[in-house]
Amino acid sequence: MVIIVRSDLNMGKGKIASQAAHAAVSLYASAAKSSSPHLKAWLFCGQPKVVLKVDSHAALTDLYDNAIAHKLNACAIYDAGRTQLHQGTLTAVGIGPDRVEDVDELTKSLKLL
Amino acid sequence: MVIIVRSDLNMGKGKIASQAAHAAVSLYASAAKSSSPHLKAWLFCGQPKVVLKVDSHAALTDLYDNAIAHKLNACAIYDAGRTQLHQGTLTAVGIGPDRVEDVDELTKSLKLL
């Protein structure tokens, strides 16, 4: 499972953590609902989560569209706008659990947050 | 859902985000497994997540023990030790979804991360 967060929004540590948590729950719930064959392996391996960054809305949108086009389990997280950001700001995208090679293909050029 | 992170470990933003994501998935999975009556309400309200901090292992352990003693849905997150921390370091505790009053009673004195 990979979670990609926007670095250009200058979110605080707690804000980033909550966006990552939203993405992780969303991915887990959709993988469980669709009985994803990758979910069990992921759970068995200690539920690895890698947090990466991009520096723009456009880069994050491209990543999400690509993940969907590749039929990967993916989610886009929009902030509710109660605190630091405007309502509906795209803050993070989650991808997986899926085949490591498939997730890597889309995310290997990105840096760790 | 409240996630409490240790600030004394000086974890990076990405590390904090992954620990929070671990906690959130763990809480969601256990709430779903036990058919928690609070899960549906939490999902309906946009899955609110609040990220707080404590400054020691002891404070986090106390919080977890207290949550369990109050029969709240809770999890303790230990790092796998592959990157920044020693294996088995307690990094975060998650509580909820549960009655807001019950979670607040244990966490109202803590500061936002």
gemmi code that builds the backbone of each chain (N, CA, C; Angstrom):
import gemmi

chains = {
    "A": [
        ("MET", (0.846, -1.195, 0.000), (0.000, 0.000, 0.000), (0.883, 1.247, 0.000)),
        ("VAL", (0.624, 2.116, -0.956), (1.381, 3.354, -1.062), (0.420, 4.531, -0.898)),
        ("ILE", (0.844, 5.501, -0.111), (0.038, 6.706, 0.082), (0.876, 7.889, -0.383)),
        ("ILE", (0.293, 8.669, -1.293), (1.024, 9.806, -1.840), (0.350, 11.090, -1.369)),
        ("VAL", (1.154, 11.970, -0.782), (0.633, 13.185, -0.156), (1.169, 14.406, -0.908)),
        ("ARG", (0.358, 15.439, -1.011), (0.821, 16.686, -1.645), (1.693, 17.477, -0.682)),
        ("SER", (2.904, 17.808, -1.135), (3.812, 18.586, -0.287), (3.597, 20.092, -0.480)),
        ("ASP", (2.917, 20.476, -1.574), (2.755, 21.911, -1.863), (1.692, 22.592, -1.014)),
        ("LEU", (0.944, 21.811, -0.223), (-0.110, 22.416, 0.591), (0.407, 22.865, 1.958)),
        ("ASN", (1.655, 22.512, 2.262), (2.257, 22.869, 3.555), (1.388, 22.461, 4.740)),
        ("MET", (0.862, 21.261, 4.673), (0.050, 20.751, 5.780), (0.939, 20.438, 6.984)),
        ("GLY", (0.401, 20.597, 8.169), (1.124, 20.231, 9.381), (1.210, 18.717, 9.522)),
        ("LYS", (2.054, 18.269, 10.458), (2.268, 16.824, 10.667), (0.974, 16.081, 10.975)),
        ("GLY", (0.155, 16.682, 11.829), (-1.096, 16.028, 12.213), (-2.071, 15.948, 11.055)),
        ("LYS", (-2.092, 17.010, 10.271), (-2.972, 17.045, 9.096), (-2.553, 15.968, 8.096)),
        ("ILE", (-1.252, 15.870, 7.847), (-0.749, 14.840, 6.933), (-1.111, 13.458, 7.459)),
        ("ALA", (-0.928, 13.270, 8.758), (-1.220, 11.961, 9.362), (-2.687, 11.593, 9.186)),
        ("SER", (-3.579, 12.567, 9.356), (-5.003, 12.247, 9.224), (-5.366, 11.956, 7.772)),
        ("GLN", (-4.752, 12.645, 6.830), (-5.033, 12.369, 5.414), (-4.541, 10.970, 5.035)),
        ("ALA", (-3.363, 10.603, 5.536), (-2.832, 9.261, 5.272), (-3.726, 8.199, 5.891)),
        ("ALA", (-4.241, 8.494, 7.088), (-5.139, 7.548, 7.755), (-6.437, 7.388, 6.967)),
        ("HIS", (-6.960, 8.503, 6.445), (-8.163, 8.422, 5.599), (-7.900, 7.493, 4.406)),
        ("ALA", (-6.773, 7.722, 3.751), (-6.454, 6.942, 2.546), (-6.323, 5.457, 2.887)),
        ("ALA", (-5.634, 5.161, 3.978), (-5.403, 3.758, 4.349), (-6.714, 3.036, 4.661)),
        ("VAL", (-7.596, 3.697, 5.397), (-8.890, 3.072, 5.730), (-9.721, 2.878, 4.466)),
        ("SER", (-9.699, 3.880, 3.603), (-10.464, 3.801, 2.370), (-9.990, 2.632, 1.496)),
        ("LEU", (-8.671, 2.491, 1.367), (-8.114, 1.388, 0.563), (-8.446, 0.040, 1.197)),
        ("TYR", (-8.272, -0.043, 2.507), (-8.549, -1.306, 3.200), (-10.012, -1.700, 3.017)),
        ("ALA", (-10.906, -0.731, 3.199), (-12.342, -1.031, 3.108), (-12.723, -1.477, 1.701)),
        ("SER", (-12.180, -0.806, 0.694), (-12.546, -1.196, -0.675), (-11.920, -2.538, -1.053)),
        ("ALA", (-10.709, -2.802, -0.569), (-10.074, -4.099, -0.844), (-10.849, -5.226, -0.174)),
        ("ALA", (-11.317, -4.968, 1.052), (-12.088, -5.990, 1.773), (-13.428, -6.223, 1.078)),
        ("LYS", (-14.062, -5.142, 0.639), (-15.376, -5.230, -0.002), (-15.296, -6.013, -1.303)),
        ("SER", (-14.215, -5.825, -2.047), (-14.074, -6.507, -3.333), (-13.346, -7.841, -3.201)),
        ("SER", (-13.092, -8.255, -1.931), (-12.355, -9.505, -1.681), (-11.070, -9.565, -2.507)),
        ("SER", (-10.321, -8.493, -2.475), (-9.063, -8.417, -3.222), (-8.124, -9.562, -2.831)),
        ("PRO", (-7.584, -10.273, -3.823), (-6.649, -11.360, -3.504), (-5.340, -10.843, -2.895)),
        ("HIS", (-5.097, -9.551, -3.004), (-3.845, -8.987, -2.483), (-3.966, -8.586, -1.010)),
        ("LEU", (-5.201, -8.521, -0.527), (-5.391, -8.031, 0.847), (-4.805, -8.991, 1.881)),
        ("LYS", (-5.062, -10.277, 1.697), (-4.593, -11.272, 2.667), (-3.059, -11.274, 2.741)),
        ("ALA", (-2.427, -11.243, 1.578), (-0.959, -11.243, 1.540), (-0.420, -10.005, 2.247)),
        ("TRP", (-1.081, -8.890, 2.020), (-0.657, -7.624, 2.617), (-0.804, -7.672, 4.141)),
        ("LEU", (-1.919, -8.206, 4.597), (-2.135, -8.333, 6.043), (-1.082, -9.258, 6.651)),
        ("PHE", (-0.796, -10.345, 5.942), (0.142, -11.349, 6.440), (1.558, -10.781, 6.553)),
        ("CYS", (1.879, -9.832, 5.689), (3.238, -9.246, 5.650), (3.384, -8.038, 6.558)),
        ("GLY", (2.418, -7.807, 7.443), (2.552, -6.681, 8.367), (2.020, -5.369, 7.826)),
        ("GLN", (1.126, -5.465, 6.815), (0.448, -4.291, 6.276), (1.399, -3.149, 5.927)),
        ("PRO", (2.403, -3.412, 5.103), (3.361, -2.342, 4.800), (2.708, -1.134, 4.143)),
        ("LYS", (3.125, 0.036, 4.596), (2.616, 1.297, 4.036), (3.805, 2.206, 3.763)),
        ("VAL", (3.869, 2.711, 2.552), (4.942, 3.622, 2.162), (4.305, 4.967, 1.857)),
        ("VAL", (4.870, 6.028, 2.415), (4.291, 7.356, 2.219), (5.235, 8.189, 1.342)),
        ("LEU", (4.721, 8.604, 0.191), (5.509, 9.344, -0.795), (4.910, 10.742, -0.980)),
        ("LYS", (5.571, 11.549, -1.795), (5.046, 12.904, -1.996), (5.079, 13.323, -3.467)),
        ("VAL", (4.172, 14.228, -3.799), (4.207, 14.951, -5.070), (4.019, 16.427, -4.729)),
        ("ASP", (4.328, 17.308, -5.687), (4.294, 18.729, -5.344), (3.183, 19.513, -6.025)),
        ("SER", (2.169, 18.807, -6.534), (1.077, 19.550, -7.174), (-0.210, 18.727, -7.251)),
        ("HIS", (-1.304, 19.444, -7.411), (-2.612, 18.827, -7.621), (-2.593, 18.008, -8.905)),
        ("ALA", (-1.971, 18.572, -9.945), (-1.956, 17.899, -11.249), (-1.220, 16.559, -11.168)),
        ("ALA", (-0.091, 16.535, -10.464), (0.684, 15.300, -10.353), (-0.112, 14.224, -9.613)),
        ("LEU", (-0.862, 14.652, -8.604), (-1.636, 13.692, -7.823), (-2.824, 13.167, -8.623)),
        ("THR", (-3.455, 14.050, -9.381), (-4.575, 13.648, -10.229), (-4.111, 12.648, -11.291)),
        ("ASP", (-2.960, 12.933, -11.899), (-2.410, 12.020, -12.914), (-2.171, 10.632, -12.331)),
        ("LEU", (-1.622, 10.623, -11.121), (-1.310, 9.371, -10.445), (-2.584, 8.556, -10.187)),
        ("TYR", (-3.599, 9.235, -9.717), (-4.880, 8.560, -9.452), (-5.482, 8.017, -10.746)),
        ("ASP", (-5.498, 8.847, -11.775), (-6.063, 8.419, -13.064), (-5.302, 7.215, -13.620)),
        ("ASN", (-3.991, 7.248, -13.477), (-3.151, 6.144, -13.926), (-3.460, 4.859, -13.169)),
        ("ALA", (-3.607, 4.990, -11.862), (-3.895, 3.812, -11.030), (-5.232, 3.183, -11.433)),
        ("ILE", (-6.219, 4.034, -11.653), (-7.543, 3.544, -12.070), (-7.446, 2.893, -13.454)),
        ("ALA", (-6.696, 3.538, -14.358), (-6.527, 2.987, -15.714), (-5.858, 1.610, -15.671)),
        ("HIS", (-4.982, 1.416, -14.677), (-4.299, 0.124, -14.521), (-5.112, -0.864, -13.669)),
        ("LYS", (-6.322, -0.474, -13.341), (-7.235, -1.306, -12.553), (-6.675, -1.658, -11.174)),
        ("LEU", (-5.929, -0.710, -10.593), (-5.432, -0.921, -9.226), (-6.455, -0.378, -8.233)),
        ("ASN", (-6.387, -0.902, -7.009), (-7.233, -0.381, -5.933), (-6.686, 1.005, -5.573)),
        ("ALA", (-7.525, 2.029, -5.710), (-7.014, 3.388, -5.477), (-8.104, 4.266, -4.875)),
        ("CYS", (-7.676, 5.284, -4.166), (-8.633, 6.244, -3.606), (-8.026, 7.641, -3.661)),
        ("ALA", (-8.894, 8.629, -3.768), (-8.466, 10.033, -3.734), (-9.097, 10.662, -2.498)),
        ("ILE", (-8.290, 11.373, -1.724), (-8.764, 11.965, -0.471), (-8.914, 13.476, -0.627)),
        ("TYR", (-10.120, 13.955, -0.350), (-10.406, 15.388, -0.419), (-10.674, 15.887, 0.991)),
        ("ASP", (-10.088, 17.005, 1.358), (-10.266, 17.507, 2.706), (-11.663, 18.088, 2.902)),
        ("ALA", (-12.178, 17.903, 4.107), (-13.515, 18.401, 4.425), (-13.518, 19.910, 4.648)),
        ("GLY", (-12.341, 20.500, 4.754), (-12.263, 21.964, 4.835), (-12.621, 22.555, 6.181)),
        ("ARG", (-12.509, 21.725, 7.244), (-12.878, 22.248, 8.569), (-11.739, 23.003, 9.241)),
        ("THR", (-10.501, 22.750, 8.797), (-9.378, 23.369, 9.524), (-8.444, 24.150, 8.607)),
        ("GLN", (-7.394, 23.501, 8.105), (-6.322, 24.244, 7.426), (-6.578, 24.539, 5.940)),
        ("LEU", (-7.457, 23.763, 5.301), (-7.578, 23.832, 3.842), (-8.979, 24.203, 3.388)),
        ("HIS", (-9.082, 24.589, 2.113), (-10.406, 24.829, 1.534), (-11.121, 23.497, 1.346)),
        ("GLN", (-12.433, 23.528, 1.505), (-13.238, 22.322, 1.318), (-13.030, 21.761, -0.088)),
        ("GLY", (-12.787, 20.448, -0.144), (-12.647, 19.798, -1.442), (-11.237, 19.796, -1.993)),
        ("THR", (-10.260, 20.233, -1.196), (-8.867, 20.198, -1.668), (-8.391, 18.749, -1.738)),
        ("LEU", (-7.850, 18.368, -2.875), (-7.276, 17.030, -3.021), (-5.957, 16.991, -2.245)),
        ("THR", (-5.867, 16.134, -1.253), (-4.679, 16.129, -0.382), (-3.797, 14.899, -0.566)),
        ("ALA", (-4.418, 13.755, -0.892), (-3.657, 12.507, -0.932), (-4.329, 11.493, -1.845)),
        ("VAL", (-3.522, 10.558, -2.320), (-4.032, 9.427, -3.091), (-3.432, 8.161, -2.491)),
        ("GLY", (-4.241, 7.129, -2.398), (-3.754, 5.838, -1.919), (-3.844, 4.813, -3.038)),
        ("ILE", (-2.875, 3.915, -3.106), (-2.881, 2.842, -4.117), (-2.515, 1.524, -3.448)),
        ("GLY", (-3.314, 0.500, -3.681), (-3.019, -0.829, -3.163), (-3.996, -1.243, -2.073)),
        ("PRO", (-3.769, -2.394, -1.413), (-2.715, -3.350, -1.747), (-2.954, -4.005, -3.113)),
        ("ASP", (-1.860, -4.147, -3.841), (-1.888, -4.759, -5.163), (-0.524, -5.403, -5.406)),
        ("ARG", (-0.315, -5.928, -6.596), (1.004, -6.500, -6.900), (2.057, -5.407, -6.760)),
        ("VAL", (3.126, -5.715, -6.058), (4.165, -4.716, -5.801), (4.688, -4.125, -7.107)),
        ("GLU", (4.873, -4.973, -8.104), (5.413, -4.504, -9.392), (4.475, -3.475, -10.028)),
        ("ASP", (3.168, -3.710, -9.910), (2.207, -2.805, -10.525), (2.194, -1.445, -9.831)),
        ("VAL", (2.277, -1.462, -8.492), (2.288, -0.199, -7.746), (3.605, 0.526, -7.996)),
        ("ASP", (4.695, -0.232, -7.997), (6.021, 0.362, -8.238), (6.096, 1.062, -9.587)),
        ("GLU", (5.478, 0.445, -10.590), (5.542, 1.024, -11.936), (5.039, 2.463, -11.943)),
        ("LEU", (4.018, 2.721, -11.141), (3.432, 4.067, -11.126), (4.132, 5.020, -10.167)),
        ("THR", (4.817, 4.480, -9.168), (5.288, 5.340, -8.078), (6.803, 5.345, -7.879)),
        ("LYS", (7.527, 4.576, -8.676), (8.964, 4.397, -8.400), (9.780, 5.682, -8.528)),
        ("SER", (9.261, 6.667, -9.254), (10.026, 7.909, -9.435), (9.766, 8.912, -8.310)),
        ("LEU", (8.847, 8.594, -7.423), (8.479, 9.554, -6.367), (9.370, 9.418, -5.145)),
        ("LYS", (9.524, 10.523, -4.422), (10.358, 10.522, -3.218), (9.537, 10.259, -1.964)),
        ("LEU", (10.210, 9.700, -0.956), (9.582, 9.521, 0.345), (9.214, 10.878, 0.916)),
        ("LEU", (8.080, 10.928, 1.622), (7.687, 12.184, 2.283), (8.640, 12.464, 3.434)),
    ],
    "B": [
        ("MET", (-12.707, 8.808, 15.982), (-11.441, 8.091, 16.050), (-10.309, 9.064, 16.387)),
        ("VAL", (-9.573, 8.705, 17.415), (-8.445, 9.539, 17.829), (-7.162, 8.724, 17.713)),
        ("ILE", (-6.133, 9.325, 17.151), (-4.833, 8.664, 17.028), (-3.819, 9.500, 17.797)),
        ("ILE", (-3.127, 8.853, 18.728), (-2.166, 9.575, 19.553), (-0.763, 9.090, 19.202)),
        ("VAL", (0.100, 10.043, 18.871), (1.452, 9.737, 18.383), (2.481, 10.239, 19.394)),
        ("ARG", (3.565, 9.496, 19.543), (4.661, 9.958, 20.419), (5.482, 11.038, 19.729)),
        ("SER", (5.618, 12.179, 20.387), (6.424, 13.270, 19.821), (7.894, 13.142, 20.227)),
        ("ASP", (8.189, 12.319, 21.242), (9.572, 12.230, 21.744), (10.473, 11.369, 20.855)),
        ("LEU", (9.898, 10.703, 19.857), (10.713, 9.839, 18.998), (11.296, 10.600, 17.806)),
        ("ASN", (10.857, 11.846, 17.644), (11.337, 12.676, 16.525), (11.202, 11.974, 15.174)),
        ("MET", (10.057, 11.349, 14.987), (9.801, 10.688, 13.705), (9.577, 11.735, 12.614)),
        ("GLY", (9.976, 11.404, 11.393), (9.708, 12.279, 10.259), (8.224, 12.274, 9.899)),
        ("LYS", (7.844, 13.206, 9.027), (6.428, 13.337, 8.636), (5.870, 12.054, 8.025)),
        ("GLY", (6.668, 11.434, 7.166), (6.209, 10.219, 6.505), (6.061, 9.062, 7.487)),
        ("LYS", (6.994, 8.993, 8.422), (6.940, 7.943, 9.443), (5.688, 8.116, 10.309)),
        ("ILE", (5.430, 9.344, 10.716), (4.233, 9.618, 11.514), (2.985, 9.237, 10.729)),
        ("ALA", (2.966, 9.614, 9.463), (1.793, 9.319, 8.632), (1.564, 7.816, 8.527)),
        ("SER", (2.637, 7.044, 8.383), (2.449, 5.591, 8.259), (1.994, 4.976, 9.580)),
        ("GLN", (2.479, 5.488, 10.704), (2.028, 4.968, 11.999), (0.538, 5.282, 12.217)),
        ("ALA", (0.139, 6.487, 11.838), (-1.273, 6.868, 11.961), (-2.141, 6.002, 11.059)),
        ("ALA", (-1.630, 5.716, 9.865), (-2.375, 4.867, 8.929), (-2.505, 3.447, 9.485)),
        ("HIS", (-1.433, 2.926, 10.098), (-1.511, 1.604, 10.741), (-2.621, 1.599, 11.791)),
        ("ALA", (-2.608, 2.635, 12.631), (-3.593, 2.692, 13.724), (-5.017, 2.753, 13.181)),
        ("ALA", (-5.223, 3.583, 12.165), (-6.566, 3.758, 11.621), (-7.107, 2.467, 11.010)),
        ("VAL", (-6.254, 1.759, 10.258), (-6.693, 0.493, 9.650), (-6.975, -0.539, 10.731)),
        ("SER", (-6.111, -0.575, 11.740), (-6.299, -1.536, 12.828), (-7.619, -1.294, 13.564)),
        ("LEU", (-7.912, -0.032, 13.857), (-9.169, 0.302, 14.544), (-10.373, -0.026, 13.670)),
        ("TYR", (-10.278, 0.347, 12.393), (-11.394, 0.083, 11.475), (-11.660, -1.414, 11.380)),
        ("ALA", (-10.587, -2.194, 11.226), (-10.756, -3.642, 11.063), (-11.354, -4.279, 12.312)),
        ("SER", (-10.893, -3.856, 13.479), (-11.438, -4.466, 14.703), (-12.871, -4.019, 14.950)),
        ("ALA", (-13.181, -2.758, 14.611), (-14.565, -2.283, 14.774), (-15.503, -3.028, 13.824)),
        ("ALA", (-15.024, -3.266, 12.600), (-15.849, -3.994, 11.624), (-16.042, -5.441, 12.074)),
        ("LYS", (-14.975, -6.053, 12.565), (-15.028, -7.454, 12.992), (-15.995, -7.651, 14.160)),
        ("SER", (-16.015, -6.672, 15.059), (-16.884, -6.798, 16.239), (-18.249, -6.172, 15.994)),
        ("SER", (-18.508, -5.765, 14.742), (-19.764, -5.090, 14.399), (-20.082, -3.965, 15.378)),
        ("SER", (-19.093, -3.139, 15.626), (-19.260, -2.012, 16.548), (-20.408, -1.112, 16.112)),
        ("PRO", (-21.321, -0.792, 17.061), (-22.440, 0.092, 16.710), (-21.978, 1.513, 16.372)),
        ("HIS", (-20.743, 1.832, 16.729), (-20.247, 3.187, 16.485), (-19.635, 3.343, 15.093)),
        ("LEU", (-19.365, 2.209, 14.458), (-18.666, 2.278, 13.159), (-19.515, 2.946, 12.087)),
        ("LYS", (-20.796, 2.561, 12.027), (-21.674, 3.105, 10.993), (-21.825, 4.622, 11.139)),
        ("ALA", (-22.015, 5.062, 12.370), (-22.167, 6.500, 12.623), (-20.904, 7.240, 12.219)),
        ("TRP", (-19.789, 6.640, 12.519), (-18.488, 7.261, 12.194), (-18.308, 7.360, 10.677)),
        ("LEU", (-18.649, 6.285, 9.974), (-18.543, 6.296, 8.514), (-19.474, 7.352, 7.933)),
        ("PHE", (-20.674, 7.435, 8.484), (-21.685, 8.357, 7.989), (-21.251, 9.811, 8.174)),
        ("CYS", (-20.476, 10.061, 9.210), (-20.049, 11.433, 9.531), (-18.748, 11.824, 8.847)),
        ("GLY", (-18.283, 11.020, 7.894), (-17.061, 11.380, 7.179), (-15.802, 10.875, 7.835)),
        ("GLN", (-15.942, 9.840, 8.682), (-14.782, 9.176, 9.296), (-13.823, 10.150, 9.961)),
        ("PRO", (-14.297, 10.991, 10.865), (-13.393, 11.977, 11.471), (-12.230, 11.316, 12.217)),
        ("LYS", (-11.056, 11.884, 12.015), (-9.844, 11.398, 12.687), (-9.111, 12.592, 13.272)),
        ("VAL", (-8.798, 12.511, 14.539), (-8.072, 13.576, 15.221), (-6.721, 13.010, 15.645)),
        ("VAL", (-5.659, 13.731, 15.337), (-4.317, 13.238, 15.660), (-3.722, 14.088, 16.784)),
        ("LEU", (-3.434, 13.444, 17.901), (-2.929, 14.120, 19.102), (-1.523, 13.618, 19.415)),
        ("LYS", (-0.906, 14.194, 20.440), (0.449, 13.758, 20.776), (0.640, 13.587, 22.276)),
        ("VAL", (1.576, 12.718, 22.622), (2.101, 12.600, 23.991), (3.624, 12.600, 23.848)),
        ("ASP", (4.317, 12.812, 24.971), (5.769, 12.951, 24.851), (6.558, 11.803, 25.488)),
        ("SER", (5.888, 10.667, 25.730), (6.641, 9.545, 26.309), (5.950, 8.208, 26.067)),
        ("HIS", (6.754, 7.158, 26.168), (6.242, 5.793, 26.097), (5.254, 5.549, 27.239)),
        ("ALA", (5.584, 6.037, 28.416), (4.731, 5.801, 29.587), (3.351, 6.430, 29.407)),
        ("ALA", (3.321, 7.647, 28.878), (2.037, 8.325, 28.683), (1.175, 7.576, 27.682)),
        ("LEU", (1.808, 7.040, 26.657), (1.057, 6.322, 25.625), (0.556, 4.977, 26.161)),
        ("THR", (1.376, 4.318, 26.938), (0.972, 3.050, 27.552), (-0.220, 3.260, 28.496)),
        ("ASP", (-0.142, 4.313, 29.306), (-1.249, 4.623, 30.222), (-2.543, 4.837, 29.458)),
        ("LEU", (-2.435, 5.560, 28.358), (-3.606, 5.883, 27.547), (-4.236, 4.601, 26.988)),
        ("TYR", (-3.383, 3.736, 26.488), (-3.885, 2.469, 25.933), (-4.549, 1.632, 27.023)),
        ("ASP", (-3.874, 1.502, 28.156), (-4.433, 0.712, 29.259), (-5.779, 1.280, 29.713)),
        ("ASN", (-5.852, 2.600, 29.780), (-7.092, 3.267, 30.161), (-8.214, 2.988, 29.179)),
        ("ALA", (-7.882, 3.042, 27.892), (-8.900, 2.799, 26.860), (-9.433, 1.372, 26.964)),
        ("ILE", (-8.523, 0.430, 27.178), (-8.938, -0.972, 27.312), (-9.782, -1.143, 28.573)),
        ("ALA", (-9.366, -0.500, 29.656), (-10.116, -0.593, 30.917), (-11.526, -0.033, 30.765)),
        ("HIS", (-11.679, 0.968, 29.899), (-13.001, 1.560, 29.642), (-13.746, 0.831, 28.524)),
        ("LYS", (-13.190, -0.283, 28.094), (-13.802, -1.119, 27.045), (-14.003, -0.361, 25.732)),
        ("LEU", (-13.079, 0.512, 25.415), (-13.130, 1.204, 24.129), (-12.348, 0.404, 23.090)),
        ("ASN", (-12.700, 0.617, 21.823), (-11.938, 0.005, 20.742), (-10.575, 0.701, 20.684)),
        ("ALA", (-9.511, -0.052, 20.866), (-8.193, 0.580, 20.929), (-7.131, -0.325, 20.324)),
        ("CYS", (-6.070, 0.288, 19.837), (-4.940, -0.482, 19.317), (-3.629, 0.212, 19.673)),
        ("ALA", (-2.593, -0.585, 19.823), (-1.257, -0.051, 20.072), (-0.392, -0.423, 18.873)),
        ("ILE", (0.341, 0.546, 18.340), (1.152, 0.324, 17.137), (2.635, 0.281, 17.509)),
        ("TYR", (3.264, -0.826, 17.140), (4.697, -1.003, 17.396), (5.416, -1.005, 16.053)),
        ("ASP", (6.513, -0.292, 15.977), (7.223, -0.211, 14.702), (7.967, -1.504, 14.396)),
        ("ALA", (8.001, -1.834, 13.109), (8.678, -3.061, 12.675), (10.202, -2.914, 12.701)),
        ("GLY", (10.675, -1.684, 12.869), (12.117, -1.475, 13.030), (12.930, -1.566, 11.754)),
        ("ARG", (12.270, -1.365, 10.614), (13.016, -1.475, 9.358), (13.724, -0.183, 8.977)),
        ("THR", (13.291, 0.943, 9.544), (13.888, 2.206, 9.087), (14.422, 3.050, 10.260)),
        ("GLN", (13.619, 3.946, 10.778), (14.130, 4.949, 11.724), (14.229, 4.488, 13.177)),
        ("LEU", (13.472, 3.458, 13.564), (13.339, 3.125, 14.985), (13.780, 1.692, 15.284)),
        ("HIS", (13.990, 1.422, 16.572), (14.267, 0.050, 16.984), (12.997, -0.791, 16.859)),
        ("GLN", (13.197, -2.050, 16.516), (12.058, -2.957, 16.384), (11.271, -3.010, 17.693)),
        ("GLY", (9.960, -2.906, 17.580), (9.114, -3.026, 18.760), (8.904, -1.731, 19.516)),
        ("THR", (9.342, -0.604, 18.945), (9.096, 0.687, 19.589), (7.610, 1.032, 19.506)),
        ("LEU", (7.013, 1.355, 20.647), (5.617, 1.794, 20.652), (5.556, 3.209, 20.090)),
        ("THR", (4.846, 3.378, 18.973), (4.838, 4.683, 18.301), (3.512, 5.430, 18.410)),
        ("ALA", (2.414, 4.679, 18.456), (1.102, 5.331, 18.413), (0.039, 4.440, 19.042)),
        ("VAL", (-1.037, 5.088, 19.469), (-2.208, 4.370, 19.982), (-3.425, 4.955, 19.276)),
        ("GLY", (-4.351, 4.096, 18.913), (-5.598, 4.545, 18.316), (-6.757, 4.196, 19.232)),
        ("ILE", (-7.746, 5.074, 19.276), (-8.946, 4.822, 20.093), (-10.179, 5.190, 19.272)),
        ("GLY", (-11.161, 4.270, 19.241), (-12.427, 4.553, 18.582), (-12.584, 3.738, 17.301)),
        ("PRO", (-13.613, 3.964, 16.493), (-14.720, 4.869, 16.809), (-15.532, 4.372, 18.016)),
        ("ASP", (-15.892, 5.311, 18.863), (-16.680, 5.039, 20.066), (-17.483, 6.292, 20.397)),
        ("ARG", (-18.203, 6.258, 21.501), (-18.953, 7.458, 21.902), (-17.956, 8.600, 22.095)),
        ("VAL", (-18.254, 9.748, 21.503), (-17.334, 10.886, 21.563), (-17.004, 11.232, 23.011)),
        ("GLU", (-18.002, 11.195, 23.880), (-17.778, 11.561, 25.283), (-16.763, 10.623, 25.933)),
        ("ASP", (-16.849, 9.340, 25.585), (-15.946, 8.358, 26.194), (-14.500, 8.567, 25.729)),
        ("VAL", (-14.350, 8.855, 24.442), (-12.999, 9.081, 23.914), (-12.446, 10.403, 24.463)),
        ("ASP", (-13.314, 11.413, 24.509), (-12.893, 12.733, 25.019), (-12.412, 12.643, 26.463)),
        ("GLU", (-13.083, 11.828, 27.245), (-12.731, 11.731, 28.670), (-11.259, 11.349, 28.828)),
        ("LEU", (-10.778, 10.494, 27.940), (-9.395, 10.025, 28.054), (-8.389, 10.940, 27.360)),
        ("THR", (-8.857, 11.724, 26.399), (-7.897, 12.425, 25.536), (-8.024, 13.959, 25.565)),
        ("LYS", (-8.970, 14.488, 26.335), (-9.244, 15.921, 26.245), (-8.072, 16.812, 26.695)),
        ("SER", (-7.163, 16.250, 27.481), (-6.049, 17.070, 27.968), (-4.864, 17.079, 26.993)),
        ("LEU", (-4.966, 16.279, 25.926), (-3.830, 16.166, 24.998), (-3.869, 17.233, 23.909)),
        ("LYS", (-2.694, 17.586, 23.417), (-2.609, 18.604, 22.368), (-2.604, 17.982, 20.983)),
        ("LEU", (-3.068, 18.756, 19.998), (-2.998, 18.319, 18.608), (-1.537, 18.165, 18.194)),
        ("LEU", (-1.282, 17.151, 17.354), (0.106, 16.979, 16.857), (0.440, 18.127, 15.921)),
    ],
}
model = gemmi.Model(1)
for chain_id, residues in chains.items():
    chain = gemmi.Chain(chain_id)
    for i, (resn, *xyz) in enumerate(residues, 1):
        res = gemmi.Residue()
        res.name, res.seqid = resn, gemmi.SeqId(i, " ")
        for name, pos in zip(("N", "CA", "C"), xyz):
            atom = gemmi.Atom()
            atom.name, atom.element = name, gemmi.Element(name[0])
            atom.pos, atom.b_iso = gemmi.Position(*pos), 0.0
            res.add_atom(atom)
        chain.add_residue(res)
    model.add_chain(chain)
structure = gemmi.Structure()
structure.add_model(model)
structure.setup_entities()
